[in-house]
Amino acid sequence: MMYLVLMAMLALNVSNEVLNAFTVLDEGLTSTKETLEQTNSIVFANIDQENSVNPAKAGPWFKLALDIRSQADSMIRYIEDRKIEILLAAKEDTSAVIEDGKILIEHIKAKDKTDAPAIVMIGDNNDKAGSILRNKMVEYREFILGSVLGEEVSEKTRKTIESSLSTEDKKDEKSGEVHDWSRSHFEHLPMAGVLSIMNGIQINIRNAEAEALKYLYGNIDKGSFKFNNLDATVIPNSNYIIKGNEYKAEIFLAASDTTAPSVAYISDGRYPYDSTIKPDGSVFYTPKPGAVKIESNKAGKAIYRMPGGSLGERFWGGIIEMDGPGGVKIQRTFKNSYMVAEGSVVVSPTKMNVFYLGVDNPVDVSVAGVSPDKISIEVTNASYSEAGSSSFIVKPKRPGNSYVSVYAVVDGTRREMGRKEFRVKKVPDPIPKVNGISSGGISKNILLAQVGVAAEMENFDFDLKFTVTEFVVSTNIGGFLREEPSDSYRFTKAQRNVIEQLNKGQRVYIQDIKAVGPDGTPRSLPAIALLITN
């Protein structure tokens, strides 16, 4: 359906809004393609498993499955290579638009460029990659329909494959004009649309592969098992999903025979069983020493229980066995993992998300259900370094905003778990003080006892030190203005002489105060006004 919507959009005049919409549409197409690839991998693994148990029976089906998958993978790679070739023809920076092997349409500058796709896919005589891809799809369709599918296959399956791999030219019902398949897909179309169309073609290839693999797997004789129980089973990728990430679950019917008991042998670790290759090429599995033996219950299920002890990810797995038809022992292996994490409550003061220039800003990061050693960050407008387990020191570069993106390795893949915005601000100015005050009355003797002028931070969480580098003592003596400078934080001899001449009730000002903090930037501070009390 998404592919049909894409073709309809391309029939319109392409505005910026439509071009931007391709980003959302392409994300959906990419997700669909990945789901199909995962499903096909599961079906292929089942065929592979049957071949390892009984290669004489499943071998011919397995060979066809290999050919189906190999040709599909070859076409997928061919299309991916052409996508990159189109980007290069458009003079796009591939390092900026490709992330983890995926093309991000939102990062493409020339989304509306139409000549690059035509150069790569059409050429001057329609003899470029589009024509080659069309021939590959024709060969793949004829291979599946002619060499793989038997006569008993349903008409629905045949039509699905013919539709998925269709390369027919389209005839305009009004004008009667015939539109070549390659030109209608790749000529006079914006690059953003063409890349999404190519994603759609890849989905069609994977869909045809899926139908063929399901047919092959359904034709492998697994023996005369008699199932008397069906359970609806849901296996999620995780029971804890971070906002912005994907929730995925496999939903299927699991058949079992409650009259044929099974036994599971379970061990901890990434490699929970051993394997040996028998003379006939099949694989035989044996439990690890010390494996826990669990017999199935009346419902035909072996129940595994383990208390959540030490923190972190725990790996486990093993072998499940049952007697098959003719007394042949049937084995299946499995691996799994779970995360043991502390319960946590996170309270974020959203109006206090601030980084200060010139200081070490500590940041602690945690992701529920993920061990600290699998967490990392990336920060814009700042440098950063590790300061311990899941702790970092951030040093912003300039005022504005900074974004901290948190990544975690989940199921072997590095994923972005969330992003937080921080405001980048200058450290506030310190308050100049003498004897702990910045204004008010003071005894002349106490004033003379002071070493100099201090610059103190008030109500600031960081332990920062500012040093006064210069100031001027100013007062009126005998009707004349007296000003004496200091080029440090200390009172000079001349300044002290001025202060000694003051009488009760006179005012003295300490002004033109300059101070320097950790960032080395001079700060101009407000004046101190003092009244001599005695």
Secondary structure, 3 states (H helix, E strand, C coil): CHHHHHHHHHCCCCCHHHHHHHHHHHHHHHHHHHHHHHHHHHHHHHHHHHHHHCHHHHHHHHHHHHHHHHHHHHHHHHHHHHHHHHHHHCCCCHHHHEECCEECHHHCCCCCCCHHHHHHHCCCCCCCHHHHHHHHHHHHHHHHHHHHCCCCCCHHHHHHHHHHCCCCCEECCCCCCEECHHHHHHCCCCHHHHHHHHHHHHHHHHHHHHHHHHHHHHCCCCCCCCCCEEEEEEEECCCCCCCCCCCCEEEEEEEECCCCCCEEEEEECCCCEEEEECCCCCEEEEECCCCEEEECCCCCCCCCCCCCCCCEEEEEEEEEEEECHHHCEEEEEEEEEEEECCCCCCCCCHHHCEEECCCCEEEECCCCCCCHHHEEEEECCEEEEEEECCEEEEEECCCEEEEEEEEEEECCEEEEEEEEEEEEECCCCCEEEECCECEEEECHHHHHHCCECEEECCCCCCCCCEEEEEEEEEEEECCEEEEEEECCCECCHHHHHHHHCCCCCCEEEEEEEEEECCCCCEEEECCEEEEECC
